[in-house]
Amino acid sequence: MAAPAAVMLAVGFWGLHRGGMWRDEAVTYQVARRTVPQIWLLLHDVDAVHGLYYLLMHFVLSADPGHPGEVVLRLPSVCAAAGTAGLVAALGSRLARPRVGLWAGLLYAVTPLVGHYAQEGRSYALVAAGATGATLLLVRAVREEGRRAWWWYGAVLGVTCWLHEFAVLLLLAHAGTLALARSSGRVWRRWGCAAGGVGLSLLPMVVVSHGQSAQVAWLREPDVETAQELLRQYLGPTDRVYWVCLALGLLGLTRLVGRRGEVTLAAVALPLAVLPPVALMLASQFTPLYVDRYVLYALAGAPLLVALGADQIARVLGRLWSRGAQAAPSRSHALTLAGVLAVLLAFTHQLPLLRADRVPGTRPDDLGAVAAAVARVLRPGDPVLFLPAHARGAELAYPADFKATRDVALAEPGAESGTLYGREVGVGTLRRRLAGADEVWAVMEKYALVSGYRPRLGTERAKFAVLNQQFVLREEMVIDRIAVRLYVRPIRGGSEESGLQAGGGRSRPRGGSRTSTTAPRP
């Protein structure tokens, strides 16, 4: 339906240009700007799970002949979120009634978690659109029982899984829907053929991505609090919205099972909202894989249940309404409008969260702020070290701010080496390159400054050793999770203080001196 899609577009475009990318978006940006052969080379090493998305974004960014920025990067996610809101509305309208679809689509559009990923240059909003579209196609296939409908269902779900492999958990939700509908053997066989085709098509990615599992080694096992937090994100983070939506969602389960072979809205929405996240959380007790964005597509089930519960109340109110007061169409329109106003009220309760989400500081980091700080203090020819190598993300996302600086440790750029952040020189070469430097700037992850931190790679250990043994700290800026530090060689015959902590500064004693720049925000 058009109204939920339009609201989602408005929410998505509101504050879309935040002034900076965070690191995951920066990866999308720098990979998508490579050539197709370079992207293919990278996927053999890392990020195979995002391969199709990177190829899609390559053509999106290529459409801007100049220097594509954040808005172009995030535009597909905004459009996908708008499409999902419309598809949620279509599900509600097809399986219940138009006002249920309208309410569900609007609820989806104003959910803060949806708005968050609608403004991210990553694949999750597109996966949600594909998953909701596949769910709608499942309903159509069950009702029509035509082979072409099942073919379309399998094709859309297969593409969605190639955008992110954990979308395959949607098959569990759809199996749950067929079970609740008590579908016929013919429906199960045709669904099984489509599901088998999706699984077979996904096998190459599963094999390759399994070999790249070290990329998610930072994940931890989800617990009960994790599940409770996800439920709040699905239904509404604020207390008033959460408890009202929870009550309505439970009320929406009253017609979970219909006649034999009938697919009810609750039978679609409940498995969709519950089974994929629960399955991923249970699997993560053995091998941690769970992150809420991996199952963002399951959120579509929650507003459908809430809208269905609201419709149950609206039916009771309609029956209690005095028959002589108004004609039935007028009562229906009034109840529909009341539901829209209730969604508007939920939106106003959550407006502070939506507004705060558009501030760059709400993301884990802001590479735009890091690059801007570097541009203010570095001069052409200044040597730069990135510790560890993936701290180079700011330079890759904002190369103009690092223009003419010397990346001391870089041997081969990422695009040519088939890596995300480039291939670095060996220990001996690194020491020779630093031997003649009187000063060096270090862009460092904050965790690398923790006492006892020991890098795994020899080149990374050599960076720390040279800085600590041959240089002293003169200046420091801390921006989110990144520290920008200036190290200088001690003056012979004198002493050099290890200068600054975040928030302080001292000018550099050389021609054309510059004062240190503090972080633009804490």
Stockholm file with secondary structure:
# STOCKHOLM 1.0

chainA/1-522         MAAPAAVMLAVGFWGLHRGGMWRDEAVTYQVARRTVPQIWLLLHDVDAVHGLYYLLMHFVLSADPGHPGEVVLRLPSVCAAAGTAGLVAALGSRLARPRVGLWAGLLYAVTPLVGHYAQEGRSYALVAAGATGATLLLVRAVREEGRRAWWWYGAVLGVTCWLHEFAVLLLLAHAGTLALARSSGRVWRRWGCAAGGVGLSLLPMVVVSHGQSAQVAWLREPDVETAQELLRQYLGPTDRVYWVCLALGLLGLTRLVGRRGEVTLAAVALPLAVLPPVALMLASQFTPLYVDRYVLYALAGAPLLVALGADQIARVLGRLWSRGAQAAPSRSHALTLAGVLAVLLAFTHQLPLLRADRVPGTRPDDLGAVAAAVARVLRPGDPVLFLPAHARGAELAYPADFKATRDVALAEPGAESGTLYGREVGVGTLRRRLAGADEVWAVMEKYALVSGYRPRLGTERAKFAVLNQQFVLREEMVIDRIAVRLYVRPIRGGSEESGLQAGGGRSRPRGGSRTSTTAPRP
#=GR chainA/1-522 SS CHHHHHHHHHHHHTTCCCSCCCHHHHHHHHHHTSCHHHHHHHHTTSCGGGHHHHHHHHHHHHTCSSCCCHHHHHHHHHHHHHHHHHHHHHHHHHHTCHHHHHHHHHHHHHCHHHHHHHTSSSSHHHHHHHHHHHHHHHHHHHHHCCHHHHHHHHHHHHHHHHHCGGGGGHHHHHHHHHHHHTCCHHHHHHHHHHHHHHHHHHHHHHHHHHTTGGGGTTCCCCCHHHHHHHHHHHHCSSHHHHHHHHHHHHHGGGGCCCSTTCCCHHHHHHHHHHHHHHHHHHHTTTSCCCCGGGGGGGGGHHHHHHHHHHHHHHHHHHHHSCTTTSCHHHHHHHHHHHHHHHHHHHHHHHHHHHHHTTSGGGSSCCHHHHHHHHHHHCCTTCEEEEESGGGGHHHHHCGGGGTTCEETTEEECHHHHTSSSCEECCHHHHHHHHHTCSEEEEEEEGGGGSTTCCCSSHHHHHHHHHHHHHCEEEEEEEETTEEEEEEECCCTTSCCCCCCCTTCCCCCSSTTCCCCCCCSCC
#=GC SS_cons         CHHHHHHHHHHHHTTCCCSCCCHHHHHHHHHHTSCHHHHHHHHTTSCGGGHHHHHHHHHHHHTCSSCCCHHHHHHHHHHHHHHHHHHHHHHHHHHTCHHHHHHHHHHHHHCHHHHHHHTSSSSHHHHHHHHHHHHHHHHHHHHHCCHHHHHHHHHHHHHHHHHCGGGGGHHHHHHHHHHHHTCCHHHHHHHHHHHHHHHHHHHHHHHHHHTTGGGGTTCCCCCHHHHHHHHHHHHCSSHHHHHHHHHHHHHGGGGCCCSTTCCCHHHHHHHHHHHHHHHHHHHTTTSCCCCGGGGGGGGGHHHHHHHHHHHHHHHHHHHHSCTTTSCHHHHHHHHHHHHHHHHHHHHHHHHHHHHHTTSGGGSSCCHHHHHHHHHHHCCTTCEEEEESGGGGHHHHHCGGGGTTCEETTEEECHHHHTSSSCEECCHHHHHHHHHTCSEEEEEEEGGGGSTTCCCSSHHHHHHHHHHHHHCEEEEEEEETTEEEEEEECCCTTSCCCCCCCTTCCCCCSSTTCCCCCCCSCC
//
